[in-house]
Amino acid sequence: MKVDLTAVVPYGDTLGDGVMQLSFTLPVAMSASAKEAARQLAAGLGLDNPAVVHAEAISDAFSFFVVYAACHKAVDLTKIVVPEVKLKVLTKPEIDSAIAQTLGRKLRVIGACIESDAHTVGIDAIINMKGLNGHKGLESYHEIEAVNLGAQVTCEEVIRKIHELAADAVLISQVVTQKNIHITNLTKLVDMLEAEGLRDKVTLVVGGPRITHELAKELGYDAGFGLNTYAEHVASFLVQDIQRSPGVQEII
């Protein structure tokens, strides 16, 4: 199967058919009119032959729909450039060895879901011993001292812990994004770190399902990680960021 990377279209049943699946909620009660409204919305997006294949009431005033339709707009994949975290993913022994040789002590890391965010799945996967999907968390690394502050941690508490633990790195998880609250929270932390004179003294990393490296850099963070990120990715970045510091010799 050969794909023209200069004209990529969605794949449904056969290559090039452009078929895609959309799911969305309408703030109306389930009815025949609501189903037709869902179909017309898809058609209004320029999609061909939209069909509502699933419709379900989720309350008296909201309905959920799944629509199949064909899109024939193509994208040129060869011209797409996405900013990504530059790193060489190391093994756990390589990370421990690099920290020991570079710092001569344990790397001190704190992690938290800040402000109103109470979703700890992401930060737990990166920090906690058991990790996720067979990828052990930072607590399992011999040369990393990792402290998970948990959920709904104020920015003030993060700063207090940086001072208390003399942290080298701060990992922030943001899952809740309604009304762009993650932007507000992340910006607040950076502003407070700068006011405290701490921003240049720690490596600052943010992760979450809607986080990109480009967004993280725009907000003043050193790196941003999205989906399919594990402890070894974050630890590899931390090691390599430290080694890029002035006066530190790269040993990897």
N, C-alpha and C positions, 0 to 999 in steps of 0.2 A: 504494500500500500504506500503510494507516494503522495505526499501532501505538498502543495505549492505554498511555501511559507510567505510568499508575497500577497496571497489572497486566501487567508484562512477564514472559513465559515463554520458555524456549529455543526456537530455531527449527531444525528439521531439514529436512523436505521441504516442508512447508506452514506458513504463518503460524499460530502458536498450537498447533502439535502437541506442543510441549514436548520434542521428541526431543533427547537429548544423547549425547555420547560420553565414556566414562570409560576411563582406562588405569591399570593398577596391577600390582604384583608381589606374588605370594604366596610365602612361604618354604617351598614344598613342591614335590616333583617333579611334572612334567607327567603327568596322568592324566585319565581320564574324571571321576573324583571331584573333581579339582582344578578342572576346568571347571565342574562343578556348584556347587562351593563359590564360585567367582567369580560365578556367576549368582545364587546365594542371597544373597551379600553385597550385590549391587546391589538385589535385591528388599527386603532388610532396611533399605535406606536410604529406602524408601518410593517407589521408582521402579516404574513400570508396564511390564510386558512386557519385562523385561531379556533380552537375547540376547547370548551370547558370540560375537562375529564374528571374533575372532582370538585364538589361544592358541599360545604358543610356549615351549619350554623354553629357559632362558638359562643353566642349569647343571644338575647332577644334583639339586640341592636347591631350585631357584628356578624359578618359571614366571611368564610375562608374559601379561596378558590385555587385550583391548579389548572393551568391552561397550557396546552401544546400548540405551538405555532411554528412557522418557518421564517427564518431570517436570511435574507440573501445579501446583506451588507457584509463585506469582507474587510479584514484588517491585514495590514502588512507587518507581519511579525518581525521581519528583518530590520525594521526601522524603529522598533520599540526598545527604549533604554530605560530600565528601572533601577534607581539607586538601591544598592544592597550593601549589607554589612560585609566588609572585606575581611575575611579570616580564613585560616587554615584550620579545619576541624581536627583537633588532637584527640588522642585516646586518653583515658583516665590516668594511666601511668605517666604519659607524656606531660599532661597538665601538672600533676603533682611534682614531677621532676623539674619542670620549668619554673614553677613557683619557688621551690627550694633553692634552685641555683640563682634565680633572679633576686628574690627578696631575702632569702636566708631566714625566713620566718613564715608563719601561716598568713595567707591572704584573708583579710577580714571583710566579710560581706554581710550586709543586712538587706532584707527584702520585706516588702509590705504592699498591701492594697490600701491606697491612701484615701483619706476623706470619706465620702459616702459609699465607696465601693466595698461591698461585702463578699465578693466572689473570689474565693481563695484557691480555686482549682488550679489556676495558672501558676501562681507563686508557689503553691505546694508542690507542683510537678517539678519545678526547677530546684527548689531548696530541700524539701523533705527527703529523708533517707531513701524511702521506697521509690521516689521519682514517679515515672509514668512509662507504660509500655516497655518495661524492661530497661529503661534508661535511668540509672540511679541518680538521685539528686545531689546537690552540692554538699550536703551533710555527710555523704559517704566518701568524700575526697579527703585524703590524709592531710593535705597541705592547705585546706580551706576551712576557716572557722566561719560557719554560716549561721545566721540568726534570722528566723522567720518571725516577724512582728505580727503577722496575721492580717485581719481585715479591719477596715474603717479606722485606720491609723492616721492621726492628724499629721499635717506637715511639721508642726511644732515638735511632735513626738519623734518623728524621723530625725530631725536635726539634733534633738537631745541625745538620741542613740548614736548618731555619728560621733558626737563629742565623747560620749561615755565609752564607746567601744573602739574609738580611733579607727573607724571604718575606712577601708580602701575603696570600696565600691558599694553602690546603692542600687538595688533592683526594684523597680516599681511595676506593679501589675495593674492594668486598667481594663476591665471588661465592660462595665456599664458606660454606654455612650449616648444615652438619650439626651437630647438638647445640647449635645457636645460637652457634657459635663466632664468628660475625660480631658478635654483641652483645658478647661478651667482649672481642674485639679493639678494637671501636669505643669501648667504655667505657674501656678501658685508656688509649687515646690521649688522650681528653678529660681523664681524671684526671691524666695526666702533664703535659698542657699547662697545666692549672690550677695544678698544683704548681710549675711553672716560671714562672708568671706570664705565660704566652704566650697563653692562651685568648682574651683580649679584644683581642689585637694582630693576630690573623689571622682571615680569613674561612675557615670550616671547612665543607667540602662532602663528602658521601659519596654514592656511586652504586653501583648493582648491581641485578640482576634481581629481588631480593626487598626492595629498599629503597623505602620510601615517605617522603614529606616528613614525615608525622606521626611515624613511627618516628625519623627523623633528629633532629627537634626534641626528642623525648623523651630522646634520648641526649646532647643538648647540642650538636648541630651546627646550623649556620645554614640548611642546606638539604639535601634528599635528592632524588635523581633516580633514576628507574627505567628501564624499557625505553623505546626510541625517543628517547633523549637524545643530542644531538650537541654539538659544541664551542660552537656559537653559543648554545645554551641556557645552558650553564655560564658562558660569557664574559659574556653579557647579565646573568646574575644577579650575577656578581662586580662588574661596572661599577655596577649599580644599588644593590648593597649598599654599595659605597664611597660613592656619592653620598648615601646615607641617613645617613652618618656625621655626627656633629655638626660644624658649621663648614664643611661641603662643600656648595657650591651645586649643585643639580640642573640639568643642562644639556640633558637629553634632552627 
